[in-house]
Amino acid sequence: MNPITLLIIYFTLFTGPMITMSSSNLLLAWVGLEMSLLAIIPLLINKKNPRSTEAATKYFITQATASMILLLSIIMNFKLLGTWTFQQQTNSILINMAMMALSMKLGLAPFHFWLPEVTQGISLHTGLILLTWQKIAPISLMFQIYQLINPTILLMLSTSSILIGAWGGLNQTQTRKIMAYSSIAHMGWMMAILPYNPSLTLLNLIIYIILTTPMFMALMMNDSLSMNSMSMLWNKAPTILILTSLVLLSLGGLPPLTGFLPKWIIISELLKNNSPTLATLMAMMALLNLFFYTRLIYSTSLTMFPTNNNSKMLTHHINHKHNFILSPLMFIGTMTLPLSPQLIL
């Protein structure tokens, strides 16, 4: 792709969520969402194969539908109240429409079906953008209207997302689909705590991005698209494989790694708010997530797939250009739990 075109695309992709986050006017926030949607479409179809075209089409249809519903609720609210912000007097149906649209954009269950399929059809680099940066704008809008949202509906969406994220990833062998189901589960955790303590949602989002970024970068180094291709990493970059295993365990929330911090604080907060059933269910589903991460580690690090002898001598085709970013990110993603008292204070 032309470098100038690529620069414009990335600038628009960066600017869209920034506009959404910094705007109190819902129409302007919607414009920011549309900018990020239209900017990522060329990146989705950059691979020029039928699978990526299909993924881009699915993504566009889903996101355009969600944008249409969100814009309808914003315009109806303006007609009723004469303001471009949601107020306490806003009709609850309009609030629920906006929440449903943002849930579609985030990939929360039961609006999650597009996310694994789209992630599977695109490159790892674009998948990283889709599962991290593209989540920021809808979450910032949810953060703005959380006081108006019916907490029961939000908790139903979050619980179903955690369930789907845990069960859906169990039978997957493709790394991109595993990361997509991981994203669905993490979004469920973020939305579960939003009615009680929205600052914990932001903490969870930051830690999720810190963990997902080095995981995708490690996959990009070897172009690992499945468990089988990831299993060859032990011969090419054994240090990276060990660090990747730690990041996977951290994603699953295993103490004493960084990923345990948001789960620990969220469960504590839910118990303080008299929601022991929800906290127990979420903790049990987190074990399922940890199971398929551990299975991925076992099949890639602790076992050897049947291969010919020549493949065991391959020590090239490793992309080292991300190494200087990868190491500190992996350290932050696994070793920052001792700093948690400072974060909470």
LINNOR-V504118 format. One record per residue. SS is DSSP state (hx for helix, st for strand, lp for the rest). Layout:
# LINNOR-V504118
SS
SS
This chain:
# LINNOR-V504118
lp
lp
hx
hx
hx
hx
hx
hx
hx
hx
hx
hx
hx
hx
hx
hx
hx
hx
hx
hx
hx
hx
lp
lp
lp
hx
hx
hx
hx
hx
hx
hx
hx
hx
hx
hx
hx
hx
hx
hx
hx
hx
hx
hx
lp
lp
lp
lp
lp
hx
hx
hx
hx
hx
hx
hx
hx
hx
hx
hx
hx
hx
hx
hx
hx
hx
hx
hx
hx
hx
hx
hx
hx
hx
hx
hx
hx
hx
hx
hx
hx
lp
lp
lp
lp
lp
lp
lp
lp
lp
lp
hx
hx
hx
hx
hx
hx
hx
hx
hx
hx
hx
hx
hx
hx
hx
lp
lp
lp
lp
lp
lp
hx
hx
hx
hx
hx
hx
hx
hx
hx
lp
lp
hx
hx
hx
hx
hx
hx
hx
hx
lp
hx
hx
hx
hx
hx
hx
hx
hx
hx
hx
hx
hx
hx
lp
lp
lp
lp
lp
hx
hx
hx
hx
hx
hx
hx
hx
hx
hx
hx
hx
hx
hx
hx
hx
hx
hx
lp
lp
lp
lp
lp
st
hx
hx
hx
hx
hx
hx
hx
hx
hx
hx
hx
hx
hx
hx
hx
hx
hx
hx
hx
hx
lp
lp
lp
hx
hx
hx
hx
hx
hx
hx
hx
hx
hx
hx
hx
hx
hx
hx
hx
hx
hx
hx
hx
hx
hx
hx
hx
hx
lp
lp
lp
st
hx
hx
hx
hx
lp
lp
hx
hx
hx
hx
lp
hx
hx
hx
hx
hx
hx
hx
hx
hx
hx
hx
hx
hx
hx
hx
lp
lp
lp
lp
lp
lp
hx
hx
hx
hx
hx
hx
hx
hx
hx
hx
hx
hx
hx
hx
lp
lp
lp
hx
hx
hx
hx
hx
hx
hx
hx
hx
hx
hx
hx
hx
hx
hx
hx
hx
hx
hx
hx
hx
hx
hx
hx
hx
hx
hx
lp
lp
lp
lp
lp
lp
hx
hx
hx
hx
hx
lp
lp
lp
lp
lp
lp
lp
lp
lp
hx
hx
hx
hx
hx
hx
hx
hx
hx
hx
hx
hx
hx
lp
hx
hx
hx
hx
hx
hx
hx
hx
lp
